[in-house]
Amino acid sequence: MTQAAVPLPATPELRIPIREILPWAVFIGVLALVVLYFVSTEQGALALFSNGYVHEFVHDGRHLLAFPCH
Ligand SMILES: [Zn+2]
């Protein structure tokens, strides 16, 4: 007893549009680096803003991520 092979339905070709994603990936990467700078380094002599508001705003995140603070 033989059974005929049932052909599988054709699956659509999956393509990842790298050229469309790349500018957004670079933008998100730069944005992440800016946020990482403010969380990790914005204090003391390296501070861009002298009033300390940015440092206090991200202070809990700094301790959460184990960056040295005080
Ligand atoms: Zn602290």
N, CA, C, O and the ligand as a Tripos MOL2 file, in Angstrom:
@<TRIPOS>MOLECULE
protein
  281   279    71     0     0
PROTEIN
NO_CHARGES

@<TRIPOS>ATOM
      1 N           0.8460   -1.1650    0.0000 N.3       1 MET1
      2 CA          0.0000    0.0000    0.0000 C.3       1 MET1
      3 C           0.8970    1.2350    0.0000 C.2       1 MET1
      4 O           1.6890    1.4340    0.9220 O.2       1 MET1
      5 N           0.7780    2.0180   -0.9790 N.am      2 THR2
      6 CA          1.5780    3.2350   -1.0820 C.3       2 THR2
      7 C           0.6710    4.4530   -1.0270 C.2       2 THR2
      8 O          -0.4660    4.4480   -1.4980 O.2       2 THR2
      9 N           1.2360    5.5030   -0.4230 N.am      3 GLN3
     10 CA          0.4870    6.7580   -0.3530 C.3       3 GLN3
     11 C           1.2340    7.8030   -1.1600 C.2       3 GLN3
     12 O           2.4630    7.8690   -1.1350 O.2       3 GLN3
     13 N           0.4980    8.5900   -1.8510 N.am      4 ALA4
     14 CA          1.1130    9.6640   -2.6330 C.3       4 ALA4
     15 C           1.5500   10.7760   -1.6850 C.2       4 ALA4
     16 O           0.8280   11.1260   -0.7520 O.2       4 ALA4
     17 N           2.7440   11.3310   -1.9340 N.am      5 ALA5
     18 CA          3.2490   12.4250   -1.1070 C.3       5 ALA5
     19 C           2.4010   13.6660   -1.3450 C.2       5 ALA5
     20 O           2.1340   14.0650   -2.4780 O.2       5 ALA5
     21 N           1.9880   14.2630   -0.2230 N.am      6 VAL6
     22 CA          1.1770   15.4760   -0.3210 C.3       6 VAL6
     23 C           2.1260   16.6690   -0.3620 C.2       6 VAL6
     24 O           2.9090   16.8580    0.5690 O.2       6 VAL6
     25 N           2.0740   17.4720   -1.4100 N.am      7 PRO7
     26 CA          2.9880   18.6310   -1.4560 C.3       7 PRO7
     27 C           2.6200   19.6600   -0.3970 C.2       7 PRO7
     28 O           1.4490   19.9760   -0.1860 O.2       7 PRO7
     29 N           3.6530   20.1730    0.2630 N.am      8 LEU8
     30 CA          3.4300   21.2090    1.2710 C.3       8 LEU8
     31 C           3.0880   22.5190    0.5790 C.2       8 LEU8
     32 O           3.5740   22.7960   -0.5170 O.2       8 LEU8
     33 N           2.2500   23.3240    1.2240 N.am      9 PRO9
     34 CA          1.9450   24.6330    0.6170 C.3       9 PRO9
     35 C           3.1960   25.5110    0.6170 C.2       9 PRO9
     36 O           4.0150   25.4590    1.5340 O.2       9 PRO9
     37 N           3.3140   26.2970   -0.4130 N.am     10 ALA10
     38 CA          4.4740   27.1750   -0.5360 C.3      10 ALA10
     39 C           4.4190   28.2510    0.5400 C.2      10 ALA10
     40 O           3.3910   28.9020    0.7260 O.2      10 ALA10
     41 N           5.5260   28.4330    1.2440 N.am     11 THR11
     42 CA          5.5910   29.4850    2.2660 C.3      11 THR11
     43 C           6.1340   30.7610    1.6270 C.2      11 THR11
     44 O           7.0230   30.7080    0.7770 O.2      11 THR11
     45 N           5.6010   31.8940    2.0370 N.am     12 PRO12
     46 CA          6.1120   33.1440    1.4620 C.3      12 PRO12
     47 C           7.5360   33.3970    1.9400 C.2      12 PRO12
     48 O           7.9040   33.0560    3.0640 O.2      12 PRO12
     49 N           8.3150   33.9950    1.0690 N.am     13 GLU13
     50 CA          9.7060   34.2610    1.3990 C.3      13 GLU13
     51 C           9.7830   35.4050    2.4030 C.2      13 GLU13
     52 O           9.2200   36.4770    2.1830 O.2      13 GLU13
     53 N          10.4770   35.1660    3.4920 N.am     14 LEU14
     54 CA         10.6030   36.1620    4.5460 C.3      14 LEU14
     55 C          11.8960   36.9410    4.3400 C.2      14 LEU14
     56 O          12.9830   36.3650    4.3160 O.2      14 LEU14
     57 N          11.7660   38.2460    4.1920 N.am     15 ARG15
     58 CA         12.9350   39.1020    3.9990 C.3      15 ARG15
     59 C          12.9530   40.1780    5.0690 C.2      15 ARG15
     60 O          11.9210   40.7620    5.4010 O.2      15 ARG15
     61 N          14.1200   40.4280    5.5950 N.am     16 ILE16
     62 CA         14.2990   41.4940    6.5780 C.3      16 ILE16
     63 C          14.8760   42.7030    5.8530 C.2      16 ILE16
     64 O          15.9850   42.6320    5.3250 O.2      16 ILE16
     65 N          14.1340   43.8210    5.8190 N.am     17 PRO17
     66 CA         14.5990   44.9970    5.0460 C.3      17 PRO17
     67 C          15.6870   45.7680    5.8060 C.2      17 PRO17
     68 O          15.4010   46.7450    6.4980 O.2      17 PRO17
     69 N          16.9200   45.3180    5.6670 N.am     18 ILE18
     70 CA         18.0440   45.9210    6.3970 C.3      18 ILE18
     71 C          18.1920   47.4050    6.0550 C.2      18 ILE18
     72 O          18.4550   48.2200    6.9400 O.2      18 ILE18
     73 N          18.0280   47.7560    4.7980 N.am     19 ARG19
     74 CA         18.1960   49.1660    4.4000 C.3      19 ARG19
     75 C          17.1700   50.0790    5.0560 C.2      19 ARG19
     76 O          17.4520   51.2560    5.2830 O.2      19 ARG19
     77 N          15.9820   49.5590    5.3650 N.am     20 GLU20
     78 CA         14.9690   50.3630    6.0430 C.3      20 GLU20
     79 C          15.1910   50.3900    7.5550 C.2      20 GLU20
     80 O          14.8510   51.3720    8.2140 O.2      20 GLU20
     81 N          15.7480   49.3350    8.0940 N.am     21 ILE21
     82 CA         15.9390   49.2310    9.5450 C.3      21 ILE21
     83 C          17.1940   49.9580   10.0030 C.2      21 ILE21
     84 O          17.2160   50.4940   11.1110 O.2      21 ILE21
     85 N          18.2380   49.9930    9.1830 N.am     22 LEU22
     86 CA         19.5440   50.5120    9.6040 C.3      22 LEU22
     87 C          19.5100   51.9480   10.1210 C.2      22 LEU22
     88 O          20.1040   52.2000   11.1690 O.2      22 LEU22
     89 N          18.8490   52.9160    9.4550 N.am     23 PRO23
     90 CA         18.8300   54.2740   10.0310 C.3      23 PRO23
     91 C          18.1590   54.3270   11.3970 C.2      23 PRO23
     92 O          18.6170   55.0550   12.2780 O.2      23 PRO23
     93 N          17.0910   53.5740   11.5870 N.am     24 TRP24
     94 CA         16.4190   53.5530   12.8870 C.3      24 TRP24
     95 C          17.2920   52.8810   13.9350 C.2      24 TRP24
     96 O          17.3100   53.3040   15.0900 O.2      24 TRP24
     97 N          18.0130   51.8430   13.5450 N.am     25 ALA25
     98 CA         18.9070   51.1640   14.4950 C.3      25 ALA25
     99 C          20.0190   52.1010   14.9430 C.2      25 ALA25
    100 O          20.3770   52.1140   16.1210 O.2      25 ALA25
    101 N          20.5720   52.8850   14.0210 N.am     26 VAL26
    102 CA         21.6160   53.8470   14.3740 C.3      26 VAL26
    103 C          21.0440   54.9260   15.2850 C.2      26 VAL26
    104 O          21.6780   55.3050   16.2700 O.2      26 VAL26
    105 N          19.8500   55.4240   14.9650 N.am     27 PHE27
    106 CA         19.2050   56.4520   15.7830 C.3      27 PHE27
    107 C          18.9550   55.9400   17.2020 C.2      27 PHE27
    108 O          19.2700   56.6350   18.1680 O.2      27 PHE27
    109 N          18.4000   54.7540   17.3410 N.am     28 ILE28
    110 CA         18.1300   54.1850   18.6550 C.3      28 ILE28
    111 C          19.4390   53.9310   19.4020 C.2      28 ILE28
    112 O          19.5040   54.1060   20.6190 O.2      28 ILE28
    113 N          20.4840   53.5190   18.6750 N.am     29 GLY29
    114 CA         21.7740   53.2930   19.3160 C.3      29 GLY29
    115 C          22.3690   54.5730   19.8760 C.2      29 GLY29
    116 O          22.8790   54.5800   20.9960 O.2      29 GLY29
    117 N          22.3090   55.6650   19.1020 N.am     30 VAL30
    118 CA         22.8220   56.9530   19.5780 C.3      30 VAL30
    119 C          21.9960   57.4460   20.7600 C.2      30 VAL30
    120 O          22.5460   57.9510   21.7380 O.2      30 VAL30
    121 N          20.6840   57.3000   20.6700 N.am     31 LEU31
    122 CA         19.8080   57.7010   21.7740 C.3      31 LEU31
    123 C          20.1180   56.8980   23.0380 C.2      31 LEU31
    124 O          20.1330   57.4510   24.1370 O.2      31 LEU31
    125 N          20.3640   55.6050   22.8840 N.am     32 ALA32
    126 CA         20.7020   54.7650   24.0320 C.3      32 ALA32
    127 C          22.0350   55.1910   24.6410 C.2      32 ALA32
    128 O          22.1880   55.1740   25.8620 O.2      32 ALA32
    129 N          23.0070   55.5740   23.8000 N.am     33 LEU33
    130 CA         24.2920   56.0370   24.3270 C.3      33 LEU33
    131 C          24.1430   57.3440   25.0980 C.2      33 LEU33
    132 O          24.8010   57.5350   26.1220 O.2      33 LEU33
    133 N          23.2840   58.2480   24.6180 N.am     34 VAL34
    134 CA         23.0580   59.5100   25.3240 C.3      34 VAL34
    135 C          22.4210   59.2420   26.6830 C.2      34 VAL34
    136 O          22.8320   59.8190   27.6900 O.2      34 VAL34
    137 N          21.4170   58.3650   26.7100 N.am     35 VAL35
    138 CA         20.7680   58.0190   27.9810 C.3      35 VAL35
    139 C          21.7670   57.3360   28.9040 C.2      35 VAL35
    140 O          21.7850   57.6040   30.1050 O.2      35 VAL35
    141 N          22.5980   56.4560   28.3550 N.am     36 LEU36
    142 CA         23.6060   55.7810   29.1770 C.3      36 LEU36
    143 C          24.6010   56.7800   29.7380 C.2      36 LEU36
    144 O          25.0460   56.6300   30.8760 O.2      36 LEU36
    145 N          24.9650   57.8090   28.9550 N.am     37 TYR37
    146 CA         25.8650   58.8380   29.4750 C.3      37 TYR37
    147 C          25.2250   59.5520   30.6620 C.2      37 TYR37
    148 O          25.8630   59.7270   31.7000 O.2      37 TYR37
    149 N          23.9700   59.9640   30.5130 N.am     38 PHE38
    150 CA         23.3300   60.7120   31.5980 C.3      38 PHE38
    151 C          23.1520   59.8580   32.8460 C.2      38 PHE38
    152 O          23.2450   60.3700   33.9610 O.2      38 PHE38
    153 N          22.8970   58.5650   32.6750 N.am     39 VAL39
    154 CA         22.7180   57.7020   33.8370 C.3      39 VAL39
    155 C          24.0630   57.3970   34.4840 C.2      39 VAL39
    156 O          24.1520   57.3410   35.7110 O.2      39 VAL39
    157 N          25.1020   57.2010   33.6970 N.am     40 SER40
    158 CA         26.3490   56.6880   34.2560 C.3      40 SER40
    159 C          27.3580   57.7740   34.6170 C.2      40 SER40
    160 O          28.0880   57.6110   35.5950 O.2      40 SER40
    161 N          27.4300   58.8650   33.8760 N.am     41 THR41
    162 CA         28.5730   59.7640   33.9880 C.3      41 THR41
    163 C          28.2050   61.1900   34.3550 C.2      41 THR41
    164 O          29.0940   61.9640   34.7100 O.2      41 THR41
    165 N          26.9450   61.5720   34.2860 N.am     42 GLU42
    166 CA         26.5430   62.9500   34.5170 C.3      42 GLU42
    167 C          26.6260   63.3200   35.9940 C.2      42 GLU42
    168 O          25.6160   63.3090   36.6970 O.2      42 GLU42
    169 N          27.8130   63.6440   36.4570 N.am     43 GLN43
    170 CA         27.9860   64.1400   37.8250 C.3      43 GLN43
    171 C          29.3770   64.7370   37.9550 C.2      43 GLN43
    172 O          30.2870   64.3880   37.2030 O.2      43 GLN43
    173 N          29.5310   65.6260   38.8980 N.am     44 GLY44
    174 CA         30.8360   66.1850   39.2310 C.3      44 GLY44
    175 C          31.4750   66.9380   38.0770 C.2      44 GLY44
    176 O          30.8210   67.7430   37.4150 O.2      44 GLY44
    177 N          32.7620   66.6720   37.8360 N.am     45 ALA45
    178 CA         33.5120   67.3870   36.8190 C.3      45 ALA45
    179 C          33.0620   67.0310   35.4080 C.2      45 ALA45
    180 O          33.3050   67.8030   34.4810 O.2      45 ALA45
    181 N          32.4150   65.8870   35.2200 N.am     46 LEU46
    182 CA         31.9870   65.4520   33.8900 C.3      46 LEU46
    183 C          30.5700   65.8990   33.5570 C.2      46 LEU46
    184 O          30.0490   65.5530   32.4970 O.2      46 LEU46
    185 N          29.9470   66.6540   34.4370 N.am     47 ALA47
    186 CA         28.5520   67.0390   34.2330 C.3      47 ALA47
    187 C          28.4280   68.0890   33.1340 C.2      47 ALA47
    188 O          29.1930   69.0530   33.0950 O.2      47 ALA47
    189 N          27.4700   67.8980   32.2520 N.am     48 LEU48
    190 CA         27.1840   68.8850   31.2040 C.3      48 LEU48
    191 C          26.3310   70.0110   31.7760 C.2      48 LEU48
    192 O          26.4500   71.1590   31.3480 O.2      48 LEU48
    193 N          25.4710   69.6900   32.7400 N.am     49 PHE49
    194 CA         24.6010   70.6810   33.3700 C.3      49 PHE49
    195 C          25.0540   70.8400   34.8200 C.2      49 PHE49
    196 O          25.1450   69.8580   35.5560 O.2      49 PHE49
    197 N          25.3370   72.0730   35.2250 N.am     50 SER50
    198 CA         25.9500   72.2950   36.5270 C.3      50 SER50
    199 C          24.9550   72.2920   37.6790 C.2      50 SER50
    200 O          25.3760   72.2550   38.8350 O.2      50 SER50
    201 N          23.6730   72.3280   37.4180 N.am     51 ASN51
    202 CA         22.7130   72.4400   38.5120 C.3      51 ASN51
    203 C          22.3760   71.0980   39.1640 C.2      51 ASN51
    204 O          21.7430   71.0860   40.2200 O.2      51 ASN51
    205 N          22.7720   69.9740   38.5780 N.am     52 GLY52
    206 CA         22.5590   68.6760   39.2120 C.3      52 GLY52
    207 C          21.1840   68.0850   39.0470 C.2      52 GLY52
    208 O          20.9010   67.0280   39.6100 O.2      52 GLY52
    209 N          20.3090   68.7430   38.2820 N.am     53 TYR53
    210 CA         18.9550   68.2060   38.1130 C.3      53 TYR53
    211 C          18.9630   66.8800   37.3520 C.2      53 TYR53
    212 O          18.2100   65.9660   37.6890 O.2      53 TYR53
    213 N          19.8060   66.7740   36.3360 N.am     54 VAL54
    214 CA         19.8640   65.5340   35.5550 C.3      54 VAL54
    215 C          20.3740   64.3910   36.4240 C.2      54 VAL54
    216 O          19.8590   63.2740   36.3720 O.2      54 VAL54
    217 N          21.3880   64.6870   37.2180 N.am     55 HIS55
    218 CA         21.9190   63.6580   38.1090 C.3      55 HIS55
    219 C          20.8490   63.1720   39.0800 C.2      55 HIS55
    220 O          20.7020   61.9680   39.2910 O.2      55 HIS55
    221 N          20.1130   64.0920   39.6650 N.am     56 GLU56
    222 CA         19.0730   63.6940   40.6200 C.3      56 GLU56
    223 C          17.9320   62.9740   39.9300 C.2      56 GLU56
    224 O          17.3160   62.0850   40.5180 O.2      56 GLU56
    225 N          17.6380   63.3480   38.6770 N.am     57 PHE57
    226 CA         16.5320   62.7150   37.9500 C.3      57 PHE57
    227 C          16.8440   61.2460   37.6550 C.2      57 PHE57
    228 O          15.9510   60.4020   37.7200 O.2      57 PHE57
    229 N          18.0940   60.9360   37.3340 N.am     58 VAL58
    230 CA         18.4550   59.5570   36.9780 C.3      58 VAL58
    231 C          19.1510   58.8370   38.1320 C.2      58 VAL58
    232 O          19.7500   57.7800   37.9350 O.2      58 VAL58
    233 N          19.0720   59.4040   39.3310 N.am     59 HIS59
    234 CA         19.8220   58.8710   40.4640 C.3      59 HIS59
    235 C          19.4390   57.4360   40.8170 C.2      59 HIS59
    236 O          20.3190   56.6170   41.0840 O.2      59 HIS59
    237 N          18.1560   57.1180   40.8240 N.am     60 ASP60
    238 CA         17.7400   55.7550   41.1400 C.3      60 ASP60
    239 C          18.1960   54.7700   40.0740 C.2      60 ASP60
    240 O          18.5800   53.6440   40.3920 O.2      60 ASP60
    241 N          18.1590   55.1810   38.8180 N.am     61 GLY61
    242 CA         18.6490   54.3260   37.7410 C.3      61 GLY61
    243 C          20.1340   54.0590   37.8680 C.2      61 GLY61
    244 O          20.6080   52.9650   37.5600 O.2      61 GLY61
    245 N          20.8670   55.0640   38.3240 N.am     62 ARG62
    246 CA         22.3080   54.9000   38.5160 C.3      62 ARG62
    247 C          22.5710   53.8110   39.5630 C.2      62 ARG62
    248 O          23.4140   52.9390   39.3530 O.2      62 ARG62
    249 N          21.8630   53.8600   40.6700 N.am     63 HIS63
    250 CA         22.0620   52.8410   41.7010 C.3      63 HIS63
    251 C          21.5290   51.4940   41.2500 C.2      63 HIS63
    252 O          22.1150   50.4600   41.5720 O.2      63 HIS63
    253 N          20.4280   51.4870   40.5090 N.am     64 LEU64
    254 CA         19.8770   50.2270   40.0060 C.3      64 LEU64
    255 C          20.8590   49.5250   39.0940 C.2      64 LEU64
    256 O          20.9650   48.2990   39.1320 O.2      64 LEU64
    257 N          21.5840   50.2770   38.2710 N.am     65 LEU65
    258 CA         22.5420   49.6920   37.3260 C.3      65 LEU65
    259 C          23.9410   49.5630   37.9110 C.2      65 LEU65
    260 O          24.8740   49.1900   37.2000 O.2      65 LEU65
    261 N          24.1010   49.8670   39.2020 N.am     66 ALA66
    262 CA         25.3490   49.6780   39.9530 C.3      66 ALA66
    263 C          26.4830   50.5570   39.4490 C.2      66 ALA66
    264 O          27.6440   50.1490   39.4740 O.2      66 ALA66
    265 N          26.1520   51.7660   38.9900 N.am     67 PHE67
    266 CA         27.2070   52.7170   38.6670 C.3      67 PHE67
    267 C          27.6430   53.3990   39.9700 C.2      67 PHE67
    268 O          26.7980   53.6720   40.8220 O.2      67 PHE67
    269 N          28.9360   53.6790   40.1430 N.am     68 PRO68
    270 CA         29.3810   54.3590   41.3520 C.3      68 PRO68
    271 C          28.8080   55.7770   41.4160 C.2      68 PRO68
    272 O          28.7750   56.4990   40.4190 O.2      68 PRO68
    273 N          28.3650   56.1490   42.5960 N.am     69 CYS69
    274 CA         27.7010   57.4380   42.7130 C.3      69 CYS69
    275 C          28.2890   58.2460   43.8600 C.2      69 CYS69
    276 O          28.9640   59.2490   43.6260 O.2      69 CYS69
    277 N          28.0460   57.8270   45.0870 N.am     70 HIS70
    278 CA         28.5190   58.5860   46.2420 C.3      70 HIS70
    279 C          28.9280   57.6610   47.3390 C.2      70 HIS70
    280 O          29.3560   58.1140   48.4010 O.2      70 HIS70
    281 ZN         23.6830   57.9570   44.6070 Zn       71 ZN71
@<TRIPOS>BOND
     1     1     2 1
     2     2     3 1
     3     3     4 2
     4     3     5 am
     5     5     6 1
     6     6     7 1
     7     7     8 2
     8     7     9 am
     9     9    10 1
    10    10    11 1
    11    11    12 2
    12    11    13 am
    13    13    14 1
    14    14    15 1
    15    15    16 2
    16    15    17 am
    17    17    18 1
    18    18    19 1
    19    19    20 2
    20    19    21 am
    21    21    22 1
    22    22    23 1
    23    23    24 2
    24    23    25 am
    25    25    26 1
    26    26    27 1
    27    27    28 2
    28    27    29 am
    29    29    30 1
    30    30    31 1
    31    31    32 2
    32    31    33 am
    33    33    34 1
    34    34    35 1
    35    35    36 2
    36    35    37 am
    37    37    38 1
    38    38    39 1
    39    39    40 2
    40    39    41 am
    41    41    42 1
    42    42    43 1
    43    43    44 2
    44    43    45 am
    45    45    46 1
    46    46    47 1
    47    47    48 2
    48    47    49 am
    49    49    50 1
    50    50    51 1
    51    51    52 2
    52    51    53 am
    53    53    54 1
    54    54    55 1
    55    55    56 2
    56    55    57 am
    57    57    58 1
    58    58    59 1
    59    59    60 2
    60    59    61 am
    61    61    62 1
    62    62    63 1
    63    63    64 2
    64    63    65 am
    65    65    66 1
    66    66    67 1
    67    67    68 2
    68    67    69 am
    69    69    70 1
    70    70    71 1
    71    71    72 2
    72    71    73 am
    73    73    74 1
    74    74    75 1
    75    75    76 2
    76    75    77 am
    77    77    78 1
    78    78    79 1
    79    79    80 2
    80    79    81 am
    81    81    82 1
    82    82    83 1
    83    83    84 2
    84    83    85 am
    85    85    86 1
    86    86    87 1
    87    87    88 2
    88    87    89 am
    89    89    90 1
    90    90    91 1
    91    91    92 2
    92    91    93 am
    93    93    94 1
    94    94    95 1
    95    95    96 2
    96    95    97 am
    97    97    98 1
    98    98    99 1
    99    99   100 2
   100    99   101 am
   101   101   102 1
   102   102   103 1
   103   103   104 2
   104   103   105 am
   105   105   106 1
   106   106   107 1
   107   107   108 2
   108   107   109 am
   109   109   110 1
   110   110   111 1
   111   111   112 2
   112   111   113 am
   113   113   114 1
   114   114   115 1
   115   115   116 2
   116   115   117 am
   117   117   118 1
   118   118   119 1
   119   119   120 2
   120   119   121 am
   121   121   122 1
   122   122   123 1
   123   123   124 2
   124   123   125 am
   125   125   126 1
   126   126   127 1
   127   127   128 2
   128   127   129 am
   129   129   130 1
   130   130   131 1
   131   131   132 2
   132   131   133 am
   133   133   134 1
   134   134   135 1
   135   135   136 2
   136   135   137 am
   137   137   138 1
   138   138   139 1
   139   139   140 2
   140   139   141 am
   141   141   142 1
   142   142   143 1
   143   143   144 2
   144   143   145 am
   145   145   146 1
   146   146   147 1
   147   147   148 2
   148   147   149 am
   149   149   150 1
   150   150   151 1
   151   151   152 2
   152   151   153 am
   153   153   154 1
   154   154   155 1
   155   155   156 2
   156   155   157 am
   157   157   158 1
   158   158   159 1
   159   159   160 2
   160   159   161 am
   161   161   162 1
   162   162   163 1
   163   163   164 2
   164   163   165 am
   165   165   166 1
   166   166   167 1
   167   167   168 2
   168   167   169 am
   169   169   170 1
   170   170   171 1
   171   171   172 2
   172   171   173 am
   173   173   174 1
   174   174   175 1
   175   175   176 2
   176   175   177 am
   177   177   178 1
   178   178   179 1
   179   179   180 2
   180   179   181 am
   181   181   182 1
   182   182   183 1
   183   183   184 2
   184   183   185 am
   185   185   186 1
   186   186   187 1
   187   187   188 2
   188   187   189 am
   189   189   190 1
   190   190   191 1
   191   191   192 2
   192   191   193 am
   193   193   194 1
   194   194   195 1
   195   195   196 2
   196   195   197 am
   197   197   198 1
   198   198   199 1
   199   199   200 2
   200   199   201 am
   201   201   202 1
   202   202   203 1
   203   203   204 2
   204   203   205 am
   205   205   206 1
   206   206   207 1
   207   207   208 2
   208   207   209 am
   209   209   210 1
   210   210   211 1
   211   211   212 2
   212   211   213 am
   213   213   214 1
   214   214   215 1
   215   215   216 2
   216   215   217 am
   217   217   218 1
   218   218   219 1
   219   219   220 2
   220   219   221 am
   221   221   222 1
   222   222   223 1
   223   223   224 2
   224   223   225 am
   225   225   226 1
   226   226   227 1
   227   227   228 2
   228   227   229 am
   229   229   230 1
   230   230   231 1
   231   231   232 2
   232   231   233 am
   233   233   234 1
   234   234   235 1
   235   235   236 2
   236   235   237 am
   237   237   238 1
   238   238   239 1
   239   239   240 2
   240   239   241 am
   241   241   242 1
   242   242   243 1
   243   243   244 2
   244   243   245 am
   245   245   246 1
   246   246   247 1
   247   247   248 2
   248   247   249 am
   249   249   250 1
   250   250   251 1
   251   251   252 2
   252   251   253 am
   253   253   254 1
   254   254   255 1
   255   255   256 2
   256   255   257 am
   257   257   258 1
   258   258   259 1
   259   259   260 2
   260   259   261 am
   261   261   262 1
   262   262   263 1
   263   263   264 2
   264   263   265 am
   265   265   266 1
   266   266   267 1
   267   267   268 2
   268   267   269 am
   269   269   270 1
   270   270   271 1
   271   271   272 2
   272   271   273 am
   273   273   274 1
   274   274   275 1
   275   275   276 2
   276   275   277 am
   277   277   278 1
   278   278   279 1
   279   279   280 2
@<TRIPOS>SUBSTRUCTURE
     1 MET1         2 RESIDUE 1 A MET
     2 THR2         6 RESIDUE 1 A THR
     3 GLN3        10 RESIDUE 1 A GLN
     4 ALA4        14 RESIDUE 1 A ALA
     5 ALA5        18 RESIDUE 1 A ALA
     6 VAL6        22 RESIDUE 1 A VAL
     7 PRO7        26 RESIDUE 1 A PRO
     8 LEU8        30 RESIDUE 1 A LEU
     9 PRO9        34 RESIDUE 1 A PRO
    10 ALA10       38 RESIDUE 1 A ALA
    11 THR11       42 RESIDUE 1 A THR
    12 PRO12       46 RESIDUE 1 A PRO
    13 GLU13       50 RESIDUE 1 A GLU
    14 LEU14       54 RESIDUE 1 A LEU
    15 ARG15       58 RESIDUE 1 A ARG
    16 ILE16       62 RESIDUE 1 A ILE
    17 PRO17       66 RESIDUE 1 A PRO
    18 ILE18       70 RESIDUE 1 A ILE
    19 ARG19       74 RESIDUE 1 A ARG
    20 GLU20       78 RESIDUE 1 A GLU
    21 ILE21       82 RESIDUE 1 A ILE
    22 LEU22       86 RESIDUE 1 A LEU
    23 PRO23       90 RESIDUE 1 A PRO
    24 TRP24       94 RESIDUE 1 A TRP
    25 ALA25       98 RESIDUE 1 A ALA
    26 VAL26      102 RESIDUE 1 A VAL
    27 PHE27      106 RESIDUE 1 A PHE
    28 ILE28      110 RESIDUE 1 A ILE
    29 GLY29      114 RESIDUE 1 A GLY
    30 VAL30      118 RESIDUE 1 A VAL
    31 LEU31      122 RESIDUE 1 A LEU
    32 ALA32      126 RESIDUE 1 A ALA
    33 LEU33      130 RESIDUE 1 A LEU
    34 VAL34      134 RESIDUE 1 A VAL
    35 VAL35      138 RESIDUE 1 A VAL
    36 LEU36      142 RESIDUE 1 A LEU
    37 TYR37      146 RESIDUE 1 A TYR
    38 PHE38      150 RESIDUE 1 A PHE
    39 VAL39      154 RESIDUE 1 A VAL
    40 SER40      158 RESIDUE 1 A SER
    41 THR41      162 RESIDUE 1 A THR
    42 GLU42      166 RESIDUE 1 A GLU
    43 GLN43      170 RESIDUE 1 A GLN
    44 GLY44      174 RESIDUE 1 A GLY
    45 ALA45      178 RESIDUE 1 A ALA
    46 LEU46      182 RESIDUE 1 A LEU
    47 ALA47      186 RESIDUE 1 A ALA
    48 LEU48      190 RESIDUE 1 A LEU
    49 PHE49      194 RESIDUE 1 A PHE
    50 SER50      198 RESIDUE 1 A SER
    51 ASN51      202 RESIDUE 1 A ASN
    52 GLY52      206 RESIDUE 1 A GLY
    53 TYR53      210 RESIDUE 1 A TYR
    54 VAL54      214 RESIDUE 1 A VAL
    55 HIS55      218 RESIDUE 1 A HIS
    56 GLU56      222 RESIDUE 1 A GLU
    57 PHE57      226 RESIDUE 1 A PHE
    58 VAL58      230 RESIDUE 1 A VAL
    59 HIS59      234 RESIDUE 1 A HIS
    60 ASP60      238 RESIDUE 1 A ASP
    61 GLY61      242 RESIDUE 1 A GLY
    62 ARG62      246 RESIDUE 1 A ARG
    63 HIS63      250 RESIDUE 1 A HIS
    64 LEU64      254 RESIDUE 1 A LEU
    65 LEU65      258 RESIDUE 1 A LEU
    66 ALA66      262 RESIDUE 1 A ALA
    67 PHE67      266 RESIDUE 1 A PHE
    68 PRO68      270 RESIDUE 1 A PRO
    69 CYS69      274 RESIDUE 1 A CYS
    70 HIS70      278 RESIDUE 1 A HIS
    71 ZN71       281 GROUP 0 **** ****
